[in-house]
Amino acid sequence: LNCGDSRAVLAAEADGGSCLVDFATRDHSPADEREMQRIEGGGGRVGCMAGGDWRVAVESAEGRFQVAVARALGGTEWQAGGIINSADVTSLVLNENHRFLILASDGIWGPLDTPSGCTAAERSEWAIWQTAAAWASGRSAGEIAADFVRLAERAGGTDNASCLVLALRAPPENGGRA
């Protein structure tokens, strides 16, 4: 389940023991063709600003906004521009190859994506690699999540930063037993 530019990434063990992204949510960006069509089809406006950032134009009683997401939890004052709070929900069947799930807000992904110019897919792969390495070295899921928050802060993040790492299997030193 995701809404806006929060992101969930599910890791699975591949042949050879390395972890890869098995599933990742898509960001609800105004640049996403499906989101753009939905907003403009409802009478909203999407435009590209200086620097190549896509925004949804919102006129409201509180003022004029250029919003960076096409969906947002809360943000009811932006509904006039076509921004909705409906989440995408995906059902997956987990198996013994699945290792962990990273769920983080835009306060994590934004600062980590932007400075390096990474795409969301590249950053998701990097996050899986980082998590797998930290997990193998004995760090707990909570410690790994806190590491991501600190990384976002060091990268200049100023937004609220929330991260959850859900371990789906015991650490390697326990032989993979739950």
C-alpha positions as CSV (number, residue, x, y, z in Angstrom):
1,L,0.0,0.0,0.0
2,N,1.4,3.4,-0.9
3,C,0.2,6.9,-1.4
4,G,2.1,9.9,-2.8
5,D,5.9,9.5,-2.8
6,S,6.2,7.1,0.1
7,R,7.8,3.8,-1.2
8,A,7.7,0.2,-0.3
9,V,10.4,-2.2,-1.5
10,L,10.3,-6.0,-1.0
11,A,13.5,-7.9,-1.2
12,A,14.0,-11.6,-2.2
13,E,17.0,-13.8,-2.2
14,A,18.2,-14.6,-5.7
15,D,20.4,-17.5,-6.7
16,G,23.8,-17.1,-5.1
17,G,22.4,-15.6,-1.9
18,S,22.3,-11.9,-3.0
19,C,19.1,-9.9,-2.4
20,L,17.2,-8.2,-5.2
21,V,14.1,-6.0,-5.5
22,D,11.2,-8.4,-6.0
23,F,8.6,-5.7,-5.9
24,A,8.6,-1.9,-5.5
25,T,5.7,0.5,-5.4
26,R,5.5,3.4,-7.9
27,D,5.6,7.0,-6.7
28,H,2.5,9.0,-7.4
29,S,4.3,11.8,-9.2
30,P,2.6,14.4,-11.4
31,A,5.1,13.3,-14.1
32,D,3.6,9.8,-14.1
33,E,1.5,9.4,-17.3
34,R,-1.4,7.7,-15.5
35,E,-1.5,10.3,-12.7
36,M,-1.2,13.1,-15.2
37,Q,-4.1,11.8,-17.3
38,R,-6.3,11.3,-14.1
39,I,-5.6,14.8,-12.9
40,E,-6.1,16.5,-16.3
41,G,-9.1,14.3,-17.1
42,G,-10.8,15.8,-13.9
43,G,-10.0,19.3,-14.9
44,G,-6.7,19.7,-13.0
45,R,-3.5,21.1,-14.3
46,V,0.0,19.6,-14.3
47,G,3.0,21.4,-15.5
48,C,6.8,21.2,-15.6
49,M,8.5,23.9,-13.5
50,A,12.1,25.3,-13.7
51,G,14.6,22.5,-13.1
52,G,12.3,19.9,-14.6
53,D,10.2,19.3,-11.5
54,W,6.6,18.4,-12.4
55,R,3.9,19.9,-10.2
56,V,0.1,19.9,-9.8
57,A,-1.4,23.4,-9.8
58,V,-3.8,23.9,-6.9
59,E,-6.0,27.0,-6.2
60,S,-7.6,26.9,-2.8
61,A,-8.8,29.3,-0.1
62,E,-5.4,28.9,1.5
63,G,-3.6,30.1,-1.6
64,R,-2.0,28.9,-4.8
65,F,0.2,25.8,-4.5
66,Q,2.5,23.9,-6.9
67,V,2.4,20.4,-5.3
68,A,5.0,17.7,-6.0
69,V,2.7,14.7,-5.6
70,A,-0.4,13.5,-7.4
71,R,-1.7,11.7,-4.3
72,A,-1.2,12.5,-0.6
73,L,-2.5,11.3,2.7
74,G,-4.3,14.2,4.2
75,G,-3.9,17.3,2.1
76,T,-7.6,17.7,1.6
77,E,-7.1,21.4,0.7
78,W,-5.4,20.1,-2.5
79,Q,-8.4,18.1,-3.8
80,A,-9.5,21.0,-6.0
81,G,-6.4,20.5,-8.1
82,G,-7.1,16.8,-8.5
83,I,-4.8,15.4,-5.8
84,I,-6.5,12.5,-4.1
85,N,-5.8,10.4,-1.0
86,S,-6.5,7.0,-2.5
87,A,-3.7,4.6,-2.1
88,D,-2.6,1.9,-4.5
89,V,-3.0,-1.5,-2.8
90,T,-1.1,-4.5,-4.1
91,S,-1.5,-8.1,-2.7
92,L,1.5,-10.3,-2.9
93,V,2.1,-13.9,-1.8
94,L,5.3,-14.2,0.2
95,N,7.6,-17.2,-0.1
96,E,10.8,-18.5,1.6
97,N,12.9,-16.4,-0.7
98,H,11.5,-13.1,0.7
99,R,13.9,-11.5,3.2
100,F,12.6,-8.0,4.2
101,L,10.4,-5.1,3.4
102,I,11.4,-1.5,3.5
103,L,8.6,1.1,3.9
104,A,9.7,4.7,4.0
105,S,8.2,8.1,3.6
106,D,9.4,10.7,1.1
107,G,11.5,12.2,3.8
108,I,13.8,9.2,3.4
109,W,13.6,8.6,-0.4
110,G,13.6,12.2,-1.5
111,P,17.0,13.2,0.0
112,L,18.6,9.9,-0.9
113,D,17.3,9.9,-4.5
114,T,18.0,13.6,-5.4
115,P,21.7,14.3,-4.7
116,S,22.9,11.3,-6.6
117,G,20.5,11.7,-9.5
118,C,19.3,8.1,-8.9
119,T,16.1,6.8,-10.3
120,A,13.6,5.3,-7.8
121,A,14.5,1.8,-9.1
122,E,18.2,2.4,-8.7
123,R,17.7,3.8,-5.2
124,S,15.5,0.8,-4.3
125,E,18.2,-1.6,-5.4
126,W,20.8,0.3,-3.3
127,A,18.5,0.3,-0.3
128,I,18.1,-3.5,-0.6
129,W,21.8,-4.0,-0.9
130,Q,22.4,-1.7,2.2
131,T,19.8,-3.5,4.2
132,A,21.1,-7.0,3.3
133,A,24.7,-6.0,4.2
134,A,23.6,-4.5,7.6
135,W,21.4,-7.5,8.3
136,A,24.2,-9.9,7.6
137,S,26.5,-8.0,9.9
138,G,24.0,-8.4,12.8
139,R,22.2,-5.1,12.8
140,S,18.5,-5.3,13.8
141,A,15.7,-4.2,11.6
142,G,15.1,-1.2,13.9
143,E,18.7,-0.2,13.7
144,I,18.7,-0.4,9.9
145,A,15.6,1.8,9.8
146,A,17.2,4.4,12.1
147,D,20.3,4.3,9.8
148,F,18.1,5.3,6.8
149,V,16.7,8.2,8.8
150,R,20.2,9.4,9.7
151,L,21.3,9.0,6.0
152,A,18.4,11.2,4.9
153,E,19.3,13.8,7.5
154,R,22.9,13.8,6.4
155,A,21.8,14.2,2.8
156,G,20.1,17.4,3.7
157,G,16.6,16.1,4.3
158,T,14.2,18.4,6.1
159,D,10.9,16.6,5.6
160,N,9.4,14.2,8.1
161,A,11.4,11.0,7.8
162,S,9.8,7.7,8.7
163,C,11.2,4.3,7.9
164,L,10.2,0.7,8.8
165,V,12.2,-2.4,8.0
166,L,10.3,-5.6,8.4
167,A,12.4,-8.7,8.6
168,L,10.7,-11.7,7.1
169,R,13.3,-14.2,8.1
170,A,15.8,-14.6,11.0
171,P,19.3,-13.2,10.7
172,P,21.9,-15.3,8.9
173,E,23.7,-16.2,12.2
174,N,20.5,-18.1,13.2
175,G,20.7,-20.2,10.1
176,G,17.6,-18.5,8.7
177,R,15.3,-20.0,11.3
178,A,12.5,-17.8,12.5
